[in-house]
Amino acid sequence: GAMPAAPVFTNCVIAWNRIYISDACRESEICISDARGANVYGEGFSGVESAAAFLNCTIVSVNVPSVYAGRYSALSFLNCILWCAGDAAVASLSSAYAPSIAYSCVKATVVPAGDGNINEDPLLVDFRLPSSSPAVNAGIAASGVPLLDLDGNARPCWGAIDMGAFEYCGAEPPANYPLFVRGDANASGLID
């Protein structure tokens, strides 16, 4: 029969998950936790991909990668926060199975490949962004990006989409919000 469509996870928080059953993630599955401790684990088998997309999700783990891409996996992340207390939030069996990551905040020693990615601490407070977070206004509006965050706030709140499951909608302007922008006020072709 036909293969089912890849799941799409939006506005989700996946944190501190771990199951204690050996080989709990079988071939051709996406597990939201696995015996290795990763919060998201994808592995397929020859000819069959294990695929999933994550949009505006916050995925946090303790000392292991938050995301592990195994054999034949096809994981993608857009506007996500992938963070852990360890050294790196994303691991893959090889570069051939590395997840596609764009406009996301990822714990890593160098900024991960992909448009708009950052590796600065998102400063999460109960999985939410404070006004000083570099993840505020750092996402991108794209097809499939949820119009509301996990709290039901409209996206965007302060000019651009935020990374993660929660949009910063506080009264205080974000640290990266332009309060003054030079421009051509009199249409002379010059910046005034």
C-alpha positions in Angstrom: 0.0 0.0 0.0 0.9 3.7 -0.1 3.2 5.0 2.6 1.6 7.5 5.0 2.5 11.1 4.7 5.3 12.4 7.0 4.0 14.0 10.2 4.2 17.7 10.7 4.7 19.0 14.3 3.8 22.6 14.9 4.0 24.7 18.1 5.2 21.8 20.2 7.4 21.6 23.2 9.3 18.4 23.6 11.5 18.4 26.7 13.4 16.1 29.0 11.9 12.9 27.4 13.5 9.5 27.9 12.2 6.0 27.7 14.0 3.0 29.2 13.2 0.2 26.8 16.0 -1.1 24.7 15.6 -0.7 21.0 12.4 1.2 21.6 12.7 3.1 18.3 12.2 0.5 15.5 13.1 0.9 11.9 11.1 3.5 9.8 9.9 5.4 12.8 10.0 8.8 14.4 10.2 8.5 18.1 9.6 11.4 20.4 12.0 9.8 22.8 14.3 6.9 22.6 16.5 4.8 24.8 19.6 6.8 23.8 17.9 9.8 25.5 17.3 12.0 22.4 14.0 13.8 22.3 13.5 13.3 18.6 15.0 10.2 16.9 14.4 9.3 13.3 15.6 6.1 11.6 14.4 4.4 8.4 15.6 1.3 6.6 16.9 0.8 3.1 14.5 2.4 0.6 12.1 3.8 3.2 12.7 7.1 4.8 11.7 8.1 8.3 10.5 11.6 7.8 9.0 14.4 9.9 8.8 18.2 9.8 8.9 20.5 12.8 7.6 24.1 12.6 8.0 26.5 15.5 8.9 23.8 18.0 11.0 24.0 21.2 13.0 20.8 21.7 15.1 20.6 24.8 17.1 17.8 26.4 19.4 17.3 29.4 22.9 16.0 28.4 22.3 14.3 25.1 21.4 15.7 21.7 17.8 16.9 21.4 17.7 15.5 17.9 19.3 12.4 16.5 19.1 11.6 12.8 19.7 7.9 12.2 19.9 5.9 8.9 17.5 7.0 6.1 16.0 9.8 8.2 14.6 13.0 6.6 14.0 15.4 9.5 13.4 19.1 8.9 13.2 22.0 11.3 12.0 25.5 10.6 11.8 28.3 13.3 12.7 25.8 16.0 14.8 26.0 19.1 16.9 22.8 19.5 18.8 23.1 22.8 20.5 20.9 25.4 22.7 21.1 28.4 25.4 19.1 26.6 27.7 20.2 23.8 25.5 19.8 20.8 21.7 19.6 20.3 21.8 17.8 17.0 23.6 14.6 16.0 23.4 12.4 12.9 24.7 9.1 11.9 26.4 10.8 8.9 26.2 14.0 6.9 24.0 12.0 4.4 21.3 11.9 7.1 21.8 15.3 8.7 18.5 17.1 9.3 17.5 20.2 7.3 17.5 23.1 9.6 16.6 26.7 8.8 15.8 29.8 10.8 16.4 27.9 14.0 18.3 28.4 17.3 20.6 25.4 17.7 23.1 24.5 20.5 26.3 24.0 18.6 29.9 25.2 18.6 29.4 26.7 15.1 26.3 28.0 13.5 24.6 25.1 11.7 24.3 25.1 7.9 21.0 26.6 6.7 19.5 30.0 6.2 18.9 32.1 9.2 20.3 29.7 11.9 21.8 31.0 15.1 23.7 29.2 17.9 23.2 31.8 20.7 21.6 30.8 24.0 17.8 31.5 23.6 17.6 32.3 27.3 14.4 30.2 27.8 12.3 30.8 30.8 9.7 28.0 31.1 10.2 27.3 27.4 9.3 31.0 26.6 11.5 33.7 25.2 12.3 36.8 27.2 12.6 40.2 25.4 16.4 39.8 25.5 16.4 36.5 23.6 18.2 36.4 20.2 15.4 34.0 19.0 12.9 36.9 19.1 12.1 38.2 15.6 14.6 35.7 14.2 12.3 33.3 12.4 10.7 33.6 9.0 7.1 33.6 7.8 6.7 30.6 5.5 4.1 28.2 4.3 2.8 26.1 7.1 4.1 28.3 9.9 1.4 28.5 12.5 -0.5 31.8 12.8 -0.8 31.4 16.5 1.7 30.3 19.1 1.2 27.6 21.8 -0.4 30.1 24.1 -2.8 31.3 21.3 -0.9 34.6 20.7 -0.9 35.8 17.1 2.3 35.5 15.1 4.2 37.9 14.9 3.9 40.1 17.9 6.9 42.4 17.4 7.4 42.6 13.7 8.7 39.2 12.7 8.1 35.5 13.6 10.0 34.2 16.6 11.8 30.9 16.8 10.2 28.2 19.1 6.7 27.3 20.3 6.0 30.6 22.1 6.0 34.1 20.5 7.4 36.9 22.7 4.4 39.3 23.1 5.5 41.2 26.2 4.9 45.0 26.6 8.7 45.7 26.6 10.1 45.9 23.1 12.5 43.1 22.3 16.2 43.9 22.5 16.6 43.5 18.7 13.5 45.6 17.8 14.4 48.8 15.9 13.0 51.8 17.8 14.4 54.3 15.3 15.1 53.6 11.6 16.6 56.1 9.3 14.9 56.6 6.0 13.9 58.9 3.2 11.3 60.9 5.0 10.8 63.6 2.2 11.1 61.2 -0.8 14.3 63.0 -2.0 16.2 59.8 -2.7 18.5 60.5 0.2 18.4 59.1 3.8 17.4 62.0 6.0 
